[in-house]
Amino acid sequence: MRWHDVLTGQGFKDWIVLLTEGSRITTGKALDPFTSSNRKLVRVSEFLENIQGHGSPDLPIEKLEDGILTIENKRKIDQAIVDLKRAHLVSDDGRSLSSLGNVVLESWKKYNINDNQEINEIPRALVLIHYALLNNNYYYIEIMNFWKQLREKYNVKTLFENRNFLAIVGYLNQEINGYNPWNAIYSTKSGMEVDFKKDWDDLIKKLSNVDSIWQELNALLEGVDRKVEAGIETEVENSINKFKKIIEGWATRLQGRVDFCMAMELICIPTNDVENRLNEWNLGLETIEKINEIISDLESLCHSDPIVVRVNDLLMERKNIILYGPPGTGKTRTAFLLAENWRKKNGLDSVFSITFHPSYSYEDFVQGYRPSKEDPGKFTLEDGILLQVASIASEDKNTNFLMIIDEINRGDTARIFGELITYIEPDKRNHYFELSQSEKGKRYIPDNLYFLATMNTADKSISLLDVAMRRRFASIGIVPDYEVFKNDPDWLEEVEGINLGDFLEKINKKLRLIGIESDRAIGHALMKIESHDPNPIKALRERLEFDILPLITEYCYMNRSMIKKVLGNIVDDEGELKKLTDEQFIEILQQS
């Protein structure tokens, strides 16, 4: 079966007709953050710097030609704002940089790639993707997941060499009226290498043959008599021709997408494969040197984090680890950094992430009955994520696999793990067990599967772990780090003479004095202000109003007098922040 055979039925015909008539399309998973224009990153630095400087991506009016903002310039500015929003680099109103935009722009400056040179396009994309994933940005995670699906299905080298095909799979991954052609492509199990140019020509020829389309449609309908309405042939033929022009148009301006996909590929592969891949792409020496510098720095950033090294060492020794602590102490960040290192050593597919919640069950995690995909009226016994991952790890003993369980205490862990709580113990690994619901067969948890969980100790609305779970997991406490403000160059140490580490420490001491246990301390990340923030006073006020005050209010059970004891005169007797000028706000904090 050729890759396109599943596309020639009624669903695809309806989709392509509506698509080429200009109907609204819901974008599917993207191949890059600038899906509408395939924009390169060459001018993004300039736009971001202008927004950072005066709240708009355009140059100040006096720098425009003849001091006039032309309609064409206005159109370009509007498109730039749309693209930057889509890429999550600016705020919703387009007047300030997002946290991702700030760190990316500073990193581009650090590596001298905040320019318009084509040779720096892949390095720019590499930095953007790295920090987006590091901050757990869902949009970039979706982009990476789609790239992962593509590289599973098709040869990576061929994807880069055939731009028409890269354009096709990107364009077909859009949805209209609930139909997404890429799902049909991805669901085929052939995985065979194909001649994409020949397949593309065959597809166009096949779709251009209206009689052939209807013959196949009739076969799919199992001989149901269906008459072709007058004029339908012309409609389909016109749609196919428009579709072909769309793809050819995209392919001619696809270099930005190719560069972005190459950066994603560099993040996917182990470090020791990077050199071969760069040479395979025939990139210039200057570009290769810049990429190697960035990859080396980003790896060093991950490996040099003391807590990440500590957790990794203990994980390799004990196999099951829980990171616990109050909110804002960096538990999820630590898990993410460790996972990034893990993928570099063991491959992109070596890490699996899930989040427990009150509705999560044994059936989701281990095994249970679910509606059959072929017949929704029937139920079939299916493995949950744990048994699926265990099976994958069992088949590849040369690779270490990691399962990250975020918010492990939000679920009923004893019920979710069931009898497998015994078999995740290090000395019970590779021991066969049988599940009561499944057919007789040997299953086991392999010793190359590791578990890393996070637990928020501040949420008393949920139970902490029972004794059985605690015995199977080694626990590492993550506490507020008051030294991070002076040790991390990306964080401000003080604002208008107020030492942020000392200020946070005072807040946590006051919480303890009124009887709030250390499990409910305020984590350092909740007081973080970026070192390049253009308005640090505003950022500090927002931290107090939107992050710290709500937590303290919850911890104090709405007791207004207790809130005032912790935060002092910046709040009124009702526990609400006073309306103060910046000068008054800073003066009160300096005196507290």
Secondary structure, 3 states (H helix, E strand, C coil): CCCCHHHCCHHHHHHHHHHHCCCCCEECCCCCCCCCCCCCCCCHHHHHHHHHHHCCCCCCHHHCHHHCCCHHHHHHHHHHHHHHHHCCCECCCCCCECHHHHHHHHHHHHCCCCCCCHHHHHHHHHHHHHHHHHCCCHHHHHHHHHHHHHHHHCCHHHHHHCHHHHHHHHHHCEEECCECHHHHHHHCCCCCCCCHHHHHHHHHHHHHCHHHHHHHHHHHCCCCCCCCCCCHHHHHHHHHHHHHHHHHHHHHCCHHHHHHHHHHHHHHCCHHHHHHHHHHCCCCHHHHHHHHHHHHHHHHHHHHCHHHHHHHHHHHHHCEEEEEECCCCCHHHHHHHHHHHHHHHHCHHHEEEEECCCCCCHHHHCEEEEECCCCCCCEEEEECHHHHHHHHHHHCCCCCEEEEEECHHHCCHHHHHCCHHHHCCHHHCCCCECCCCCCCCCECCCCCEEEEEEEECCCCCCCCCCHHHHHHCEEEECCCCCCHHHHCCCECCEECCEEHHHHHHHHHHHHHHCCCCHHHCCCHHHHCCECCCCCHHHHHHHHHHHHHHHHHHHHCCCCHHHHHHHHHHHECCCCCECCCCHHHHHHHHHHC
